[in-house]
Amino acid sequence: MRVEDGVRIRHMIDAAESALRFINGRQRADLEQDEMLSFALVRAVEVIGEAASKVTAEGRAEVPDVPWAAVTGMRNRLIHAYFDINLDILWATVEQALPRLLKQLKSVRLPE
């Protein structure tokens, strides 16, 4: 794996871990009341998607279980439809999809 791909995957891991820390002890209803939480989760998911979009085709091929298109698609949705973010989908993404994604990413042997 290219060093640059490893850096991007590390960025994805860091942002996913942050998002999971942000929701620790929280509930979906908290997104309605805590603007900072919703902004933080949106930003973390955006970072994950942006970093994923920069991983080369070769790097993606080394981790075929990662849903690359879905990850970058989520980023595109958040960036381009920021005025119409579905908080239910955001919460489900962070609570359900990110733990699986994080496990997949942490299984990658990153270059030193």
N, C-alpha and C positions, 0 to 999 in steps of 0.2 A: 504494500500500500504506500502511496506517495505520502510524504510528510505533510503536505498541504491538506490532503484528505483526512489524515489523522487529526490535524488541528481543528478542522471543521467538525469532525465527529466529537472531539472533546468539547467544543462549544455547544453542540447539541446535548451532550451529557450534562454539562454544567447548567444549561437553561432548564432542562427537564428536572434536574434535582432541585433547582430553585422553585419551580412551579409546584412540585410536590411538597416542599417545605411550606410554601405559602398556604396550601390548603389543609395542612396538618391541623386537626382539631376544628376545622371549619365545616360548614354545611353549604349546600347549594344556595339556600336562602341568603347567605352572607353576601353573595354577589349583588343582590338588590340593594343592600344597605351599605356596602363598603366599596366605594368607587375606586379606592386605591388598590384593593384586591383585584377587581375586575381589570383595571389597567395593567397591573403587574402580570396577571395571567395572560392577557392578550399579548403583552410584550414578550414574555417568555416563549409563547408558542410561535410568535413571529420570528424570534431569533432561531428557534429550532428549524423552522421552515427555510429561512434564509440560508442558514449554514448548510442544510441539506441540499439546497439548490446549487451550492458551490462544490459539492462533492462530485468528482469526475465520474464518468460512466464506468471506468475501470474500478474505481473505489466502490461504487454502488454494486457492481457485479460481485465484489468480494463479500458483500453482506446482502444477499438476495432476499432474505426474509424481512428486511425493513421495507415498509410500504412507502417507498420514496415519493411516488406520485401523490399519495394522500397527504403526506407531510408537507410537501411544497404547495399542494392545492389548498390546504388549510391556511398556510401563510398568505397565499394570494387572496383568499377570501377575506381574511382579516385586514389586509392592507387596502384592498380596493373597495371593500364594502364596509368600511369601518363604522358607517352610520347605521348599519343594519346587522349588528352582531347578535346572534342568538346565544344568550347566556346559558341555556340548557345544553347546547352543543359544546360550548366552551368548557363547561363544567365536566361533561361526560368525557371530553377529550383528555382533560387533565387527569381526572380521577380514574378513568378506565384504560385509555389508550397509552398514556405516557408511561405507566409502570411497565407495560409490555415492551414499548419502544426502548425504554431505558435498559431493560434486561438484554435486549438484542444488541444495543450499542455497546454495552459493557462487555459483551462476549467477544468484541473485535480486538484482535491483537494490534494495538496501535504502534506506529513507528516511534522510536525513541527520539 
